[in-house]
Amino acid sequence: MATIGFAAGAYASTQGLGAGNLLRKPMSGAAGAGAGMPDFSALVGKALEATGEAGRKADVQTANVVAGRADVVDVVTAVAESEAAIETLVAVRDRMIAAYEEIMRMPV
């Protein structure tokens, strides 16, 4: 189960995702920081890159089908992979928001 410090660190590390600050380090007090655990913001950054790459692959496959260089099955597969990556990223985002809301409901 995630601790309060971990959830707060995860939220803090994702604050700058859209502002070119993708791989910002989490709060130093977060559980697991410096304990050999992977950096959550780096994991989210890699997931964003993988999702973007899946979308680009689907675009390339679509262009190849239009040009007659690929099969429609390749496009369907690439689009399905892209859709799965986006759905996974949205699910992670929703869980992060739910964790943040839970933290905000805690009495101080």
PDB file as gemmi writes it, atoms N, CA and C in Angstrom:
CRYST1    1.000    1.000    1.000  90.00  90.00  90.00 P 1                      
ATOM      1  N   MET A   1       0.843  -1.174   0.000  1.00  0.00           N  
ATOM      2  CA  MET A   1       0.000   0.000   0.000  1.00  0.00           C  
ATOM      3  C   MET A   1       0.889   1.238   0.000  1.00  0.00           C  
ATOM      4  N   ALA A   2       0.517   2.223  -0.747  1.00  0.00           N  
ATOM      5  CA  ALA A   2       1.303   3.454  -0.844  1.00  0.00           C  
ATOM      6  C   ALA A   2       1.152   4.258   0.435  1.00  0.00           C  
ATOM      7  N   THR A   3       2.237   4.868   0.850  1.00  0.00           N  
ATOM      8  CA  THR A   3       2.193   5.711   2.041  1.00  0.00           C  
ATOM      9  C   THR A   3       1.817   7.131   1.653  1.00  0.00           C  
ATOM     10  N   ILE A   4       1.497   7.914   2.643  1.00  0.00           N  
ATOM     11  CA  ILE A   4       1.119   9.305   2.400  1.00  0.00           C  
ATOM     12  C   ILE A   4       2.280  10.065   1.769  1.00  0.00           C  
ATOM     13  N   GLY A   5       3.484   9.819   2.275  1.00  0.00           N  
ATOM     14  CA  GLY A   5       4.659  10.505   1.726  1.00  0.00           C  
ATOM     15  C   GLY A   5       4.909  10.136   0.282  1.00  0.00           C  
ATOM     16  N   PHE A   6       4.701   8.868  -0.052  1.00  0.00           N  
ATOM     17  CA  PHE A   6       4.896   8.421  -1.433  1.00  0.00           C  
ATOM     18  C   PHE A   6       3.894   9.096  -2.360  1.00  0.00           C  
ATOM     19  N   ALA A   7       2.619   9.129  -1.948  1.00  0.00           N  
ATOM     20  CA  ALA A   7       1.587   9.748  -2.776  1.00  0.00           C  
ATOM     21  C   ALA A   7       1.850  11.244  -2.942  1.00  0.00           C  
ATOM     22  N   ALA A   8       2.262  11.900  -1.859  1.00  0.00           N  
ATOM     23  CA  ALA A   8       2.561  13.330  -1.951  1.00  0.00           C  
ATOM     24  C   ALA A   8       3.759  13.571  -2.862  1.00  0.00           C  
ATOM     25  N   GLY A   9       4.764  12.715  -2.767  1.00  0.00           N  
ATOM     26  CA  GLY A   9       5.930  12.840  -3.637  1.00  0.00           C  
ATOM     27  C   GLY A   9       5.584  12.594  -5.089  1.00  0.00           C  
ATOM     28  N   ALA A  10       4.702  11.622  -5.323  1.00  0.00           N  
ATOM     29  CA  ALA A  10       4.282  11.321  -6.691  1.00  0.00           C  
ATOM     30  C   ALA A  10       3.542  12.508  -7.294  1.00  0.00           C  
ATOM     31  N   TYR A  11       2.648  13.097  -6.522  1.00  0.00           N  
ATOM     32  CA  TYR A  11       1.915  14.244  -7.026  1.00  0.00           C  
ATOM     33  C   TYR A  11       2.856  15.419  -7.275  1.00  0.00           C  
ATOM     34  N   ALA A  12       3.770  15.657  -6.337  1.00  0.00           N  
ATOM     35  CA  ALA A  12       4.704  16.775  -6.481  1.00  0.00           C  
ATOM     36  C   ALA A  12       5.616  16.573  -7.684  1.00  0.00           C  
ATOM     37  N   SER A  13       5.998  15.332  -7.951  1.00  0.00           N  
ATOM     38  CA  SER A  13       6.919  15.091  -9.064  1.00  0.00           C  
ATOM     39  C   SER A  13       6.240  15.237 -10.417  1.00  0.00           C  
ATOM     40  N   THR A  14       4.918  15.168 -10.459  1.00  0.00           N  
ATOM     41  CA  THR A  14       4.221  15.286 -11.732  1.00  0.00           C  
ATOM     42  C   THR A  14       3.650  16.675 -11.969  1.00  0.00           C  
ATOM     43  N   GLN A  15       3.904  17.618 -11.071  1.00  0.00           N  
ATOM     44  CA  GLN A  15       3.369  18.964 -11.224  1.00  0.00           C  
ATOM     45  C   GLN A  15       3.816  19.630 -12.512  1.00  0.00           C  
ATOM     46  N   GLY A  16       5.034  19.392 -12.964  1.00  0.00           N  
ATOM     47  CA  GLY A  16       5.553  20.091 -14.122  1.00  0.00           C  
ATOM     48  C   GLY A  16       5.509  19.273 -15.401  1.00  0.00           C  
ATOM     49  N   LEU A  17       4.647  18.258 -15.509  1.00  0.00           N  
ATOM     50  CA  LEU A  17       4.639  17.392 -16.690  1.00  0.00           C  
ATOM     51  C   LEU A  17       4.431  18.163 -17.983  1.00  0.00           C  
ATOM     52  N   GLY A  18       3.525  19.107 -18.015  1.00  0.00           N  
ATOM     53  CA  GLY A  18       3.239  19.818 -19.251  1.00  0.00           C  
ATOM     54  C   GLY A  18       4.133  21.017 -19.489  1.00  0.00           C  
ATOM     55  N   ALA A  19       4.956  21.359 -18.550  1.00  0.00           N  
ATOM     56  CA  ALA A  19       5.741  22.584 -18.645  1.00  0.00           C  
ATOM     57  C   ALA A  19       7.197  22.325 -18.992  1.00  0.00           C  
ATOM     58  N   GLY A  20       7.501  21.196 -19.617  1.00  0.00           N  
ATOM     59  CA  GLY A  20       8.866  20.891 -19.991  1.00  0.00           C  
ATOM     60  C   GLY A  20       9.719  20.477 -18.808  1.00  0.00           C  
ATOM     61  N   ASN A  21       9.093  20.174 -17.701  1.00  0.00           N  
ATOM     62  CA  ASN A  21       9.806  19.805 -16.476  1.00  0.00           C  
ATOM     63  C   ASN A  21       9.491  18.351 -16.143  1.00  0.00           C  
ATOM     64  N   LEU A  22       9.540  17.487 -17.148  1.00  0.00           N  
ATOM     65  CA  LEU A  22       9.029  16.133 -17.061  1.00  0.00           C  
ATOM     66  C   LEU A  22       9.742  15.269 -16.040  1.00  0.00           C  
ATOM     67  N   LEU A  23      11.032  15.377 -15.952  1.00  0.00           N  
ATOM     68  CA  LEU A  23      11.774  14.458 -15.098  1.00  0.00           C  
ATOM     69  C   LEU A  23      12.257  15.122 -13.809  1.00  0.00           C  
ATOM     70  N   ARG A  24      11.414  15.937 -13.231  1.00  0.00           N  
ATOM     71  CA  ARG A  24      11.748  16.594 -11.976  1.00  0.00           C  
ATOM     72  C   ARG A  24      11.844  15.570 -10.857  1.00  0.00           C  
ATOM     73  N   LYS A  25      12.778  15.746  -9.952  1.00  0.00           N  
ATOM     74  CA  LYS A  25      12.973  14.816  -8.846  1.00  0.00           C  
ATOM     75  C   LYS A  25      11.821  14.956  -7.855  1.00  0.00           C  
ATOM     76  N   PRO A  26      11.392  13.839  -7.216  1.00  0.00           N  
ATOM     77  CA  PRO A  26      10.329  13.928  -6.217  1.00  0.00           C  
ATOM     78  C   PRO A  26      10.825  14.599  -4.952  1.00  0.00           C  
ATOM     79  N   MET A  27       9.906  14.892  -4.036  1.00  0.00           N  
ATOM     80  CA  MET A  27      10.267  15.526  -2.775  1.00  0.00           C  
ATOM     81  C   MET A  27      11.261  14.649  -2.033  1.00  0.00           C  
ATOM     82  N   SER A  28      12.211  15.265  -1.339  1.00  0.00           N  
ATOM     83  CA  SER A  28      13.253  14.500  -0.668  1.00  0.00           C  
ATOM     84  C   SER A  28      12.707  13.701   0.500  1.00  0.00           C  
ATOM     85  N   GLY A  29      11.589  14.087   1.061  1.00  0.00           N  
ATOM     86  CA  GLY A  29      11.018  13.365   2.192  1.00  0.00           C  
ATOM     87  C   GLY A  29      10.126  12.213   1.776  1.00  0.00           C  
ATOM     88  N   ALA A  30       9.958  11.995   0.493  1.00  0.00           N  
ATOM     89  CA  ALA A  30       9.064  10.942   0.024  1.00  0.00           C  
ATOM     90  C   ALA A  30       9.633   9.577   0.370  1.00  0.00           C  
ATOM     91  N   ALA A  31       8.754   8.650   0.697  1.00  0.00           N  
ATOM     92  CA  ALA A  31       9.183   7.300   1.032  1.00  0.00           C  
ATOM     93  C   ALA A  31       9.841   6.666  -0.181  1.00  0.00           C  
ATOM     94  N   GLY A  32      10.976   6.087   0.020  1.00  0.00           N  
ATOM     95  CA  GLY A  32      11.666   5.417  -1.068  1.00  0.00           C  
ATOM     96  C   GLY A  32      12.655   6.291  -1.798  1.00  0.00           C  
ATOM     97  N   ALA A  33      12.635   7.594  -1.587  1.00  0.00           N  
ATOM     98  CA  ALA A  33      13.580   8.465  -2.270  1.00  0.00           C  
ATOM     99  C   ALA A  33      14.971   8.186  -1.726  1.00  0.00           C  
ATOM    100  N   GLY A  34      15.872   7.828  -2.589  1.00  0.00           N  
ATOM    101  CA  GLY A  34      17.232   7.523  -2.183  1.00  0.00           C  
ATOM    102  C   GLY A  34      17.379   6.122  -1.624  1.00  0.00           C  
ATOM    103  N   ALA A  35      16.319   5.331  -1.630  1.00  0.00           N  
ATOM    104  CA  ALA A  35      16.381   3.985  -1.068  1.00  0.00           C  
ATOM    105  C   ALA A  35      16.532   2.946  -2.169  1.00  0.00           C  
ATOM    106  N   GLY A  36      16.971   3.374  -3.341  1.00  0.00           N  
ATOM    107  CA  GLY A  36      17.174   2.432  -4.427  1.00  0.00           C  
ATOM    108  C   GLY A  36      15.916   2.132  -5.223  1.00  0.00           C  
ATOM    109  N   MET A  37      14.818   2.798  -4.914  1.00  0.00           N  
ATOM    110  CA  MET A  37      13.581   2.579  -5.657  1.00  0.00           C  
ATOM    111  C   MET A  37      13.587   3.458  -6.900  1.00  0.00           C  
ATOM    112  N   PRO A  38      12.901   3.036  -7.960  1.00  0.00           N  
ATOM    113  CA  PRO A  38      12.876   3.843  -9.184  1.00  0.00           C  
ATOM    114  C   PRO A  38      12.177   5.180  -8.957  1.00  0.00           C  
ATOM    115  N   ASP A  39      12.611   6.173  -9.681  1.00  0.00           N  
ATOM    116  CA  ASP A  39      12.048   7.514  -9.610  1.00  0.00           C  
ATOM    117  C   ASP A  39      10.693   7.509 -10.316  1.00  0.00           C  
ATOM    118  N   PHE A  40       9.641   7.850  -9.586  1.00  0.00           N  
ATOM    119  CA  PHE A  40       8.289   7.795 -10.129  1.00  0.00           C  
ATOM    120  C   PHE A  40       8.130   8.721 -11.331  1.00  0.00           C  
ATOM    121  N   SER A  41       8.703   9.912 -11.251  1.00  0.00           N  
ATOM    122  CA  SER A  41       8.559  10.850 -12.366  1.00  0.00           C  
ATOM    123  C   SER A  41       9.255  10.319 -13.616  1.00  0.00           C  
ATOM    124  N   ALA A  42      10.363   9.588 -13.447  1.00  0.00           N  
ATOM    125  CA  ALA A  42      11.046   9.002 -14.601  1.00  0.00           C  
ATOM    126  C   ALA A  42      10.186   7.898 -15.213  1.00  0.00           C  
ATOM    127  N   LEU A  43       9.519   7.126 -14.367  1.00  0.00           N  
ATOM    128  CA  LEU A  43       8.632   6.084 -14.876  1.00  0.00           C  
ATOM    129  C   LEU A  43       7.457   6.688 -15.653  1.00  0.00           C  
ATOM    130  N   VAL A  44       6.895   7.764 -15.122  1.00  0.00           N  
ATOM    131  CA  VAL A  44       5.799   8.439 -15.824  1.00  0.00           C  
ATOM    132  C   VAL A  44       6.304   9.036 -17.133  1.00  0.00           C  
ATOM    133  N   GLY A  45       7.501   9.608 -17.108  1.00  0.00           N  
ATOM    134  CA  GLY A  45       8.087  10.170 -18.331  1.00  0.00           C  
ATOM    135  C   GLY A  45       8.292   9.115 -19.400  1.00  0.00           C  
ATOM    136  N   LYS A  46       8.790   7.952 -18.988  1.00  0.00           N  
ATOM    137  CA  LYS A  46       8.973   6.858 -19.948  1.00  0.00           C  
ATOM    138  C   LYS A  46       7.639   6.388 -20.503  1.00  0.00           C  
ATOM    139  N   ALA A  47       6.613   6.351 -19.653  1.00  0.00           N  
ATOM    140  CA  ALA A  47       5.288   5.948 -20.118  1.00  0.00           C  
ATOM    141  C   ALA A  47       4.735   6.953 -21.126  1.00  0.00           C  
ATOM    142  N   LEU A  48       4.972   8.244 -20.873  1.00  0.00           N  
ATOM    143  CA  LEU A  48       4.538   9.273 -21.827  1.00  0.00           C  
ATOM    144  C   LEU A  48       5.259   9.130 -23.157  1.00  0.00           C  
ATOM    145  N   GLU A  49       6.560   8.877 -23.087  1.00  0.00           N  
ATOM    146  CA  GLU A  49       7.327   8.687 -24.321  1.00  0.00           C  
ATOM    147  C   GLU A  49       6.849   7.459 -25.085  1.00  0.00           C  
ATOM    148  N   ALA A  50       6.578   6.372 -24.375  1.00  0.00           N  
ATOM    149  CA  ALA A  50       6.104   5.148 -25.021  1.00  0.00           C  
ATOM    150  C   ALA A  50       4.739   5.365 -25.660  1.00  0.00           C  
ATOM    151  N   THR A  51       3.883   6.133 -24.997  1.00  0.00           N  
ATOM    152  CA  THR A  51       2.563   6.422 -25.555  1.00  0.00           C  
ATOM    153  C   THR A  51       2.689   7.264 -26.820  1.00  0.00           C  
ATOM    154  N   GLY A  52       3.552   8.260 -26.784  1.00  0.00           N  
ATOM    155  CA  GLY A  52       3.789   9.081 -27.973  1.00  0.00           C  
ATOM    156  C   GLY A  52       4.362   8.270 -29.121  1.00  0.00           C  
ATOM    157  N   GLU A  53       5.292   7.377 -28.796  1.00  0.00           N  
ATOM    158  CA  GLU A  53       5.892   6.524 -29.827  1.00  0.00           C  
ATOM    159  C   GLU A  53       4.852   5.588 -30.449  1.00  0.00           C  
ATOM    160  N   ALA A  54       3.951   5.065 -29.626  1.00  0.00           N  
ATOM    161  CA  ALA A  54       2.897   4.200 -30.158  1.00  0.00           C  
ATOM    162  C   ALA A  54       1.988   4.983 -31.105  1.00  0.00           C  
ATOM    163  N   GLY A  55       1.691   6.240 -30.760  1.00  0.00           N  
ATOM    164  CA  GLY A  55       0.884   7.079 -31.641  1.00  0.00           C  
ATOM    165  C   GLY A  55       1.593   7.393 -32.945  1.00  0.00           C  
ATOM    166  N   ARG A  56       2.888   7.668 -32.867  1.00  0.00           N  
ATOM    167  CA  ARG A  56       3.658   7.932 -34.092  1.00  0.00           C  
ATOM    168  C   ARG A  56       3.727   6.687 -34.975  1.00  0.00           C  
ATOM    169  N   LYS A  57       3.860   5.523 -34.354  1.00  0.00           N  
ATOM    170  CA  LYS A  57       3.903   4.276 -35.119  1.00  0.00           C  
ATOM    171  C   LYS A  57       2.572   4.049 -35.843  1.00  0.00           C  
ATOM    172  N   ALA A  58       1.470   4.349 -35.175  1.00  0.00           N  
ATOM    173  CA  ALA A  58       0.156   4.216 -35.814  1.00  0.00           C  
ATOM    174  C   ALA A  58       0.030   5.180 -36.989  1.00  0.00           C  
ATOM    175  N   ASP A  59       0.543   6.397 -36.825  1.00  0.00           N  
ATOM    176  CA  ASP A  59       0.502   7.375 -37.917  1.00  0.00           C  
ATOM    177  C   ASP A  59       1.322   6.905 -39.116  1.00  0.00           C  
ATOM    178  N   VAL A  60       2.504   6.360 -38.844  1.00  0.00           N  
ATOM    179  CA  VAL A  60       3.363   5.870 -39.930  1.00  0.00           C  
ATOM    180  C   VAL A  60       2.698   4.702 -40.651  1.00  0.00           C  
ATOM    181  N   GLN A  61       2.108   3.794 -39.894  1.00  0.00           N  
ATOM    182  CA  GLN A  61       1.437   2.653 -40.516  1.00  0.00           C  
ATOM    183  C   GLN A  61       0.247   3.110 -41.362  1.00  0.00           C  
ATOM    184  N   THR A  62      -0.474   4.113 -40.884  1.00  0.00           N  
ATOM    185  CA  THR A  62      -1.606   4.646 -41.654  1.00  0.00           C  
ATOM    186  C   THR A  62      -1.110   5.245 -42.966  1.00  0.00           C  
ATOM    187  N   ALA A  63      -0.034   6.003 -42.905  1.00  0.00           N  
ATOM    188  CA  ALA A  63       0.528   6.593 -44.127  1.00  0.00           C  
ATOM    189  C   ALA A  63       1.018   5.504 -45.076  1.00  0.00           C  
ATOM    190  N   ASN A  64       1.585   4.436 -44.525  1.00  0.00           N  
ATOM    191  CA  ASN A  64       2.053   3.328 -45.367  1.00  0.00           C  
ATOM    192  C   ASN A  64       0.897   2.620 -46.067  1.00  0.00           C  
ATOM    193  N   VAL A  65      -0.231   2.476 -45.395  1.00  0.00           N  
ATOM    194  CA  VAL A  65      -1.394   1.851 -46.037  1.00  0.00           C  
ATOM    195  C   VAL A  65      -1.915   2.738 -47.154  1.00  0.00           C  
ATOM    196  N   VAL A  66      -1.973   4.046 -46.912  1.00  0.00           N  
ATOM    197  CA  VAL A  66      -2.446   4.974 -47.938  1.00  0.00           C  
ATOM    198  C   VAL A  66      -1.536   4.915 -49.165  1.00  0.00           C  
ATOM    199  N   ALA A  67      -0.240   4.758 -48.922  1.00  0.00           N  
ATOM    200  CA  ALA A  67       0.721   4.698 -50.027  1.00  0.00           C  
ATOM    201  C   ALA A  67       0.795   3.309 -50.649  1.00  0.00           C  
ATOM    202  N   GLY A  68       0.096   2.343 -50.069  1.00  0.00           N  
ATOM    203  CA  GLY A  68       0.093   0.991 -50.622  1.00  0.00           C  
ATOM    204  C   GLY A  68       1.301   0.152 -50.220  1.00  0.00           C  
ATOM    205  N   ARG A  69       2.009   0.545 -49.163  1.00  0.00           N  
ATOM    206  CA  ARG A  69       3.204  -0.182 -48.739  1.00  0.00           C  
ATOM    207  C   ARG A  69       2.986  -1.070 -47.529  1.00  0.00           C  
ATOM    208  N   ALA A  70       1.768  -1.093 -46.986  1.00  0.00           N  
ATOM    209  CA  ALA A  70       1.516  -1.897 -45.784  1.00  0.00           C  
ATOM    210  C   ALA A  70       0.113  -2.470 -45.833  1.00  0.00           C  
ATOM    211  N   ASP A  71      -0.136  -3.399 -44.937  1.00  0.00           N  
ATOM    212  CA  ASP A  71      -1.432  -4.062 -44.844  1.00  0.00           C  
ATOM    213  C   ASP A  71      -2.292  -3.356 -43.791  1.00  0.00           C  
ATOM    214  N   VAL A  72      -3.595  -3.425 -43.946  1.00  0.00           N  
ATOM    215  CA  VAL A  72      -4.516  -2.792 -43.012  1.00  0.00           C  
ATOM    216  C   VAL A  72      -4.388  -3.422 -41.621  1.00  0.00           C  
ATOM    217  N   VAL A  73      -4.037  -4.689 -41.563  1.00  0.00           N  
ATOM    218  CA  VAL A  73      -3.876  -5.375 -40.279  1.00  0.00           C  
ATOM    219  C   VAL A  73      -2.789  -4.690 -39.444  1.00  0.00           C  
ATOM    220  N   ASP A  74      -1.722  -4.239 -40.109  1.00  0.00           N  
ATOM    221  CA  ASP A  74      -0.655  -3.533 -39.400  1.00  0.00           C  
ATOM    222  C   ASP A  74      -1.169  -2.230 -38.777  1.00  0.00           C  
ATOM    223  N   VAL A  75      -2.028  -1.535 -39.480  1.00  0.00           N  
ATOM    224  CA  VAL A  75      -2.591  -0.286 -38.964  1.00  0.00           C  
ATOM    225  C   VAL A  75      -3.483  -0.576 -37.763  1.00  0.00           C  
ATOM    226  N   VAL A  76      -4.332  -1.588 -37.893  1.00  0.00           N  
ATOM    227  CA  VAL A  76      -5.238  -1.932 -36.788  1.00  0.00           C  
ATOM    228  C   VAL A  76      -4.435  -2.315 -35.548  1.00  0.00           C  
ATOM    229  N   THR A  77      -3.375  -3.074 -35.734  1.00  0.00           N  
ATOM    230  CA  THR A  77      -2.525  -3.472 -34.610  1.00  0.00           C  
ATOM    231  C   THR A  77      -1.862  -2.259 -33.977  1.00  0.00           C  
ATOM    232  N   ALA A  78      -1.316  -1.375 -34.780  1.00  0.00           N  
ATOM    233  CA  ALA A  78      -0.649  -0.178 -34.256  1.00  0.00           C  
ATOM    234  C   ALA A  78      -1.629   0.737 -33.533  1.00  0.00           C  
ATOM    235  N   VAL A  79      -2.822   0.891 -34.072  1.00  0.00           N  
ATOM    236  CA  VAL A  79      -3.830   1.732 -33.428  1.00  0.00           C  
ATOM    237  C   VAL A  79      -4.274   1.109 -32.104  1.00  0.00           C  
ATOM    238  N   ALA A  80      -4.429  -0.211 -32.073  1.00  0.00           N  
ATOM    239  CA  ALA A  80      -4.821  -0.887 -30.834  1.00  0.00           C  
ATOM    240  C   ALA A  80      -3.741  -0.732 -29.758  1.00  0.00           C  
ATOM    241  N   GLU A  81      -2.476  -0.832 -30.152  1.00  0.00           N  
ATOM    242  CA  GLU A  81      -1.381  -0.631 -29.197  1.00  0.00           C  
ATOM    243  C   GLU A  81      -1.387   0.794 -28.668  1.00  0.00           C  
ATOM    244  N   SER A  82      -1.608   1.746 -29.555  1.00  0.00           N  
ATOM    245  CA  SER A  82      -1.659   3.144 -29.147  1.00  0.00           C  
ATOM    246  C   SER A  82      -2.824   3.386 -28.189  1.00  0.00           C  
ATOM    247  N   GLU A  83      -3.964   2.816 -28.500  1.00  0.00           N  
ATOM    248  CA  GLU A  83      -5.140   2.973 -27.642  1.00  0.00           C  
ATOM    249  C   GLU A  83      -4.906   2.363 -26.261  1.00  0.00           C  
ATOM    250  N   ALA A  84      -4.279   1.197 -26.219  1.00  0.00           N  
ATOM    251  CA  ALA A  84      -3.987   0.555 -24.933  1.00  0.00           C  
ATOM    252  C   ALA A  84      -3.015   1.402 -24.109  1.00  0.00           C  
ATOM    253  N   ALA A  85      -2.024   1.984 -24.763  1.00  0.00           N  
ATOM    254  CA  ALA A  85      -1.064   2.833 -24.046  1.00  0.00           C  
ATOM    255  C   ALA A  85      -1.746   4.070 -23.476  1.00  0.00           C  
ATOM    256  N   ILE A  86      -2.634   4.673 -24.248  1.00  0.00           N  
ATOM    257  CA  ILE A  86      -3.353   5.862 -23.778  1.00  0.00           C  
ATOM    258  C   ILE A  86      -4.268   5.507 -22.620  1.00  0.00           C  
ATOM    259  N   GLU A  87      -4.981   4.384 -22.728  1.00  0.00           N  
ATOM    260  CA  GLU A  87      -5.877   3.970 -21.643  1.00  0.00           C  
ATOM    261  C   GLU A  87      -5.097   3.693 -20.361  1.00  0.00           C  
ATOM    262  N   THR A  88      -3.923   3.102 -20.482  1.00  0.00           N  
ATOM    263  CA  THR A  88      -3.094   2.845 -19.310  1.00  0.00           C  
ATOM    264  C   THR A  88      -2.642   4.148 -18.676  1.00  0.00           C  
ATOM    265  N   LEU A  89      -2.198   5.086 -19.492  1.00  0.00           N  
ATOM    266  CA  LEU A  89      -1.750   6.377 -18.981  1.00  0.00           C  
ATOM    267  C   LEU A  89      -2.896   7.128 -18.302  1.00  0.00           C  
ATOM    268  N   VAL A  90      -4.080   7.071 -18.862  1.00  0.00           N  
ATOM    269  CA  VAL A  90      -5.238   7.726 -18.257  1.00  0.00           C  
ATOM    270  C   VAL A  90      -5.591   7.063 -16.922  1.00  0.00           C  
ATOM    271  N   ALA A  91      -5.483   5.747 -16.856  1.00  0.00           N  
ATOM    272  CA  ALA A  91      -5.766   5.045 -15.602  1.00  0.00           C  
ATOM    273  C   ALA A  91      -4.777   5.446 -14.513  1.00  0.00           C  
ATOM    274  N   VAL A  92      -3.502   5.578 -14.867  1.00  0.00           N  
ATOM    275  CA  VAL A  92      -2.492   6.008 -13.895  1.00  0.00           C  
ATOM    276  C   VAL A  92      -2.793   7.431 -13.439  1.00  0.00           C  
ATOM    277  N   ARG A  93      -3.138   8.289 -14.384  1.00  0.00           N  
ATOM    278  CA  ARG A  93      -3.477   9.672 -14.024  1.00  0.00           C  
ATOM    279  C   ARG A  93      -4.666   9.707 -13.069  1.00  0.00           C  
ATOM    280  N   ASP A  94      -5.691   8.916 -13.344  1.00  0.00           N  
ATOM    281  CA  ASP A  94      -6.867   8.885 -12.486  1.00  0.00           C  
ATOM    282  C   ASP A  94      -6.537   8.406 -11.080  1.00  0.00           C  
ATOM    283  N   ARG A  95      -5.640   7.408 -10.984  1.00  0.00           N  
ATOM    284  CA  ARG A  95      -5.234   6.906  -9.665  1.00  0.00           C  
ATOM    285  C   ARG A  95      -4.430   7.961  -8.911  1.00  0.00           C  
ATOM    286  N   MET A  96      -3.602   8.711  -9.619  1.00  0.00           N  
ATOM    287  CA  MET A  96      -2.832   9.774  -8.975  1.00  0.00           C  
ATOM    288  C   MET A  96      -3.766  10.855  -8.445  1.00  0.00           C  
ATOM    289  N   ILE A  97      -4.766  11.210  -9.224  1.00  0.00           N  
ATOM    290  CA  ILE A  97      -5.721  12.230  -8.790  1.00  0.00           C  
ATOM    291  C   ILE A  97      -6.507  11.738  -7.583  1.00  0.00           C  
ATOM    292  N   ALA A  98      -6.920  10.468  -7.609  1.00  0.00           N  
ATOM    293  CA  ALA A  98      -7.653   9.906  -6.473  1.00  0.00           C  
ATOM    294  C   ALA A  98      -6.792   9.902  -5.217  1.00  0.00           C  
ATOM    295  N   ALA A  99      -5.503   9.568  -5.354  1.00  0.00           N  
ATOM    296  CA  ALA A  99      -4.595   9.588  -4.203  1.00  0.00           C  
ATOM    297  C   ALA A  99      -4.437  11.008  -3.671  1.00  0.00           C  
ATOM    298  N   TYR A 100      -4.308  11.972  -4.558  1.00  0.00           N  
ATOM    299  CA  TYR A 100      -4.179  13.366  -4.135  1.00  0.00           C  
ATOM    300  C   TYR A 100      -5.441  13.818  -3.404  1.00  0.00           C  
ATOM    301  N   GLU A 101      -6.612  13.488  -3.940  1.00  0.00           N  
ATOM    302  CA  GLU A 101      -7.865  13.878  -3.295  1.00  0.00           C  
ATOM    303  C   GLU A 101      -7.993  13.245  -1.916  1.00  0.00           C  
ATOM    304  N   GLU A 102      -7.549  11.998  -1.786  1.00  0.00           N  
ATOM    305  CA  GLU A 102      -7.585  11.336  -0.488  1.00  0.00           C  
ATOM    306  C   GLU A 102      -6.662  12.045   0.506  1.00  0.00           C  
ATOM    307  N   ILE A 103      -5.488  12.433   0.035  1.00  0.00           N  
ATOM    308  CA  ILE A 103      -4.561  13.158   0.905  1.00  0.00           C  
ATOM    309  C   ILE A 103      -5.167  14.479   1.343  1.00  0.00           C  
ATOM    310  N   MET A 104      -5.831  15.172   0.436  1.00  0.00           N  
ATOM    311  CA  MET A 104      -6.419  16.465   0.763  1.00  0.00           C  
ATOM    312  C   MET A 104      -7.582  16.336   1.760  1.00  0.00           C  
ATOM    313  N   ARG A 105      -8.226  15.189   1.818  1.00  0.00           N  
ATOM    314  CA  ARG A 105      -9.325  14.974   2.769  1.00  0.00           C  
ATOM    315  C   ARG A 105      -8.811  14.633   4.162  1.00  0.00           C  
ATOM    316  N   MET A 106      -7.545  14.313   4.313  1.00  0.00           N  
ATOM    317  CA  MET A 106      -6.997  13.932   5.614  1.00  0.00           C  
ATOM    318  C   MET A 106      -6.903  15.146   6.523  1.00  0.00           C  
ATOM    319  N   PRO A 107      -7.271  14.950   7.786  1.00  0.00           N  
ATOM    320  CA  PRO A 107      -7.151  16.076   8.725  1.00  0.00           C  
ATOM    321  C   PRO A 107      -5.697  16.390   9.022  1.00  0.00           C  
ATOM    322  N   VAL A 108      -5.448  17.647   9.251  1.00  0.00           N  
ATOM    323  CA  VAL A 108      -4.069  18.076   9.495  1.00  0.00           C  
ATOM    324  C   VAL A 108      -3.785  18.122  10.974  1.00  0.00           C  
TER     325      VAL A 108                                                      
END                                                                             
